């Protein structure tokens, strides 16, 4: 079934499937050769084909196009959040909290926020005490990953009337999944976080949201008590899209070769998936080529 799903993506077979008479296919035969197995970055790798394949699809072996991961929908790693903060004005303390929830119902109202279960993760971060761009440090959220549910991130601001209320700026937010090889798979940032503001107390002071920062100014000593939230979209901590092939031939085309250029050095397992298919029947085969790019 895994291969059949790939075959179906090669071309629109609906026209063939609409025929009332079952269509027969020839068993697929397919071979692939290359002049060499080692190339330099930027070289053109030439693949020669033999056989009768009507459909050919190409997995380069690069990230996102690795045949091994064609059915992978999740990946192991450590969710790591970090950001910088800047607290300005006034002497009020404990005015910013960082929270996470996996049961918030996306009701961006005071009542909706109150119905969610929010875990306070503020103690895991270093927050500004008056210095701009104070690094939070890396905040490990593996405990949320263990719950096997996506989460929402939130910043909660509180201010009290009677003295100057703080102004907070959050920037340089990066939320990544750190993989076993220490590479980082992005989860979200400021620009892609889908942030939404929620006013609980005093609509005169709200979080402002831009592509680069989240900011709230509580106001002067005469400002009313404040409680305001800014909440991300639903964040999937270790969900990934399956790796995909590139279709390079369909039944209407006649090709005997294919050229490709690698831009990074490494060892690559190239896989070609070849098929003959109609709406009624499919026959497929795969061929692998191991390449070293220097």
N, C-alpha and C positions, 0 to 999 in steps of 0.2 A: 504493500500500500504506500510506503514511503516513496518508492520510485514512481509509482503511478501518479501520485500527486504532482511530482516534478514534471512528468511527461505531459500531463494535461496543461501545464503552464507554457509549454513550448509554443503552442499555437491555438487558434480558435478551432476546436474540433467540432463545434456545434453543428456546422453544416453537414459534416459527415455523419454525425449521430442522428440527424434528422431523417436519414434514409430508412425506409421501412425494412429493407433487406439487409441482413447482416453482412458487413464488409469484411473480407479476408485480408490478411497481411502476410507479407513475406517475413520469415524469421530474420531478425536483424543480425548483420555481420558488420564488425567495425574494428579498425585498427588505427593506431596513431604512432608516429615516430617523430623524433627530432634529430637534427644533425649533431647535436651535442647535448651534454647534460649539465655543463657548467657555462655560465654566462656572466657578463659584467652588468652592473646597474646601467640601464639605458639601452642595452642591446635589444635587438628585435629577436624574440624567440619564435622560430618557425615550426609549426606543427603540420605534418602531412597526414592526410586521412586516406584510408582504404575502406571499402565495404559499401553497403547499400543503405546506410542509415538515412531516414527521412528527417529526423529531428536530432540535433546535437546541442547539448548545453555544456557550459564550461565553468568549472570551479577552479579559480586561479590558485587557491591555497592561501591567499591573503586574508587578513581579518575581515569578516563579513562575507567571505566567499570560500569558506572551508567546508569541503564535503563532509568532514567528520561531524560538523555541528549543524547539519541541515535540519535536524529536528530538535535542536536545543532551544528551550524556552526560558531556562534559568541558568545561573552561573554562580559558583561559590566565590565568596569574597567577603570583605569587611567594609560595611558602610561607614564612611568617614565624612563628617561635616566640619567645616571651618569657615570663619568669617572674620572681619575686623569690625570694631565698634568705636564710637566716639561719643562720650558723654560730656555735654556742655551745660554750664550755668547751674546756679543753685546748689544746695547742699542736701537735697532729699536723697535718701539711699534706698536700695532695693526696688528701683523703679522699673527695671526691665527683667523679664523672665523669658526663657527659651523653653518651649514645650513641644511635645509630640503626641499625636493621637492616632489610633488605628480604628476608631469607631465614630469619628465625626461624620455627620450626615450631609455635609456640604450645604447646610442651611446657614448662610452668612448673616445671621442676626444674633442679638444678645441671647435670645432664648436658644437658638441653635448651638451656639458655643457652649452654653451652660449644660446642654444635654450630652456633650461629648465627654469622654474620659481622657483627661490630659495628664501626661507624665511630665513633671518638671525636671528638665535636664540642665538647668542653669548652672548647677554646681560643677558640671563637667567642662564649663567654659571659663576662660579668663575674660572679664569685661573691662571696658575702659573706666578709669577713675579720673579722666580729664585729658588723657592723651589721645590724639587722633590716630586712627589705624592701629588700634591695639589688637594684636592677634589673639583669637580665641583659643588657639591650640587645636589639635585634632580631637574631635569629639567622636568617640567610638559608639556606634548605634547597633552593635551586633545583637543586643538583647531584643531589639525590635525585629531584626531579621529572623531571629529564632521563633518569633510568633507567627511567621509565614503569612503576614498580612502587609499590604502597603500602608503608608502612614501619611499624615499631614504634619508639616512643621508650622510653628507659630511663634511670633514675638508678641508678648503681652506687655503693655505699658500702663503704669499707674502713676498718678500724680495727685497731690493733696493741696487743697487751697490753704492759703496762709503764708506761703513762702514761694519763691521762684521755683517753678517746676522744670525738671530736666528737659533737655533736647537730646535725643538719641539718633545717631546715624549708623546704619548697618550697611556695609559694603564688602566687596571682594568675597562674596559668599560662594563657596564651592562645596558641592555635595557629590562625592564620588564613591564608587565601589572599587576598593583596592583588591586586585586579583593576586593570585599566588605568585605571579612573576613580578609583582610590584607595579605593574601597569595599572592605570586608572580608567575606569569606565564611568563616564559622567552620568549622574542621576539628575541633577538640576543645578541652577545658579540663580542669580537675581533676575536676569533677563527672561529665563524660561520657566520661572517658578510658578506662574499663574497666580500671583499673589492677589488677595482680596482683603480689603479693610473691613473691620467690624467695630462699630461704635457701641460701647456699653454705657459709658457716662460722658457727658459733655461733648456734643457733636461739633463744637467749635475747634476742637483739637483732634485731628485725624492723621493717620499714617499717610504719607505721600509715597507713591511708588513710581520708580523710573527703571530704566534698563540697567542702571548701575548702582542704585541704592534704595534703601527703605529709610524713611526719616519721619520723626514726629517731634513737634515742639509743643510742650505742655502749656506754656504761657507764664504770665507774671504771677505775683503772689495773690492777686485778686481773682485769678482764674478758678473756675469751679473744679471740684474733684474730677479726675480723669480716669477712665479705663478704656483702653483701645487696643484692639488686636489687629495683626496682619497675618494672614494664614495662606499657606501655599496650596497649590493643587494637590491631588492625590499622587503620591510618589511611590513608584515601584522600586524596591531596593535592589533586587537581583534578577529582575525580569529582563530578558533580552529577546530580540527578534531572531528567528532562525536564520542561519547563513543561507545565502541564495546563490543560485547559478545565473550565468548570463546566457541567454539563448543566442546561438550563433548560426543556426540553420533550422529552417522549417521545410515542409514538404514542397513548397514552391521554389526553393532555391537549390542551386547546384554549386557546391563548393568542395574543393579537394584539399584545402589547407586553411590555416588560421595563424595570424601573427599577433604577438602580445609583447608588451614592454613592462618589465618590473622596475619599480622606482626605489626599492629598498633591498639591501642585501639580506640573505637568509636562505634557509632550506625550505622548499615549497613542494607539497604534494599536490600536483595538478590532477584533477579528475575530470574526464569527459563522460557525460551520460548520453548514450546514443539510443535511439528508439525508432521503431516503426509502430505507428498507432493509428487507429480509427476511433470512432465513438464506441465501437463494440469490443475491440481487442487492442492489446498493447504487448509489445515484446521489446525488452530493453537489455542493455549491457553497459558496463562501465569499464573504462580503461584508465590506468594511472600512469603518470610520468613523474619521476622524482627529479627535481631541478635544484641546483645550487647557484644562487646569484651572489656574486662577489662585489 
